[in-house]
Amino acid sequence: MTSKFISTGKIARSTRAGGITGIRSGDYGPVTNLYNARHAWLDHTHSALDEAVAEAYGWGDDWRVGVLTDDEILARLFRLNQARA
């Protein structure tokens, strides 16, 4: 794993823990409400994690220019799986 991926995971874990604390104290309501509200910290965390995963697979440039659609990601993962099988 790359150090960027590991550090992003730590950020995701800590920001999510902050959100969970808010949920427990009643700030956000159910977890579904938290995700539906798409708070800025949640969007930032998801974007950072998406970029770190793309980098880990060697797809960082493609991710940054926006050519990695869901279908393209699945196709690439399928090809990797077939190559490793």
Sequence and secondary structure as in RCSB ss.txt:
>XXXX:A:sequence
MTSKFISTGKIARSTRAGGITGIRSGDYGPVTNLYNARHAWLDHTHSALDEAVAEAYGWGDDWRVGVLTDDEILA
RLFRLNQARA
>XXXX:A:secstr
  HHHHHHHHHHHHHHHHHHHHHHTTSS SHHHHHHHT HHHHHHHHHHHHHHHHHTT HHHHHHT   HHHHHH
HHHHHHHHH 
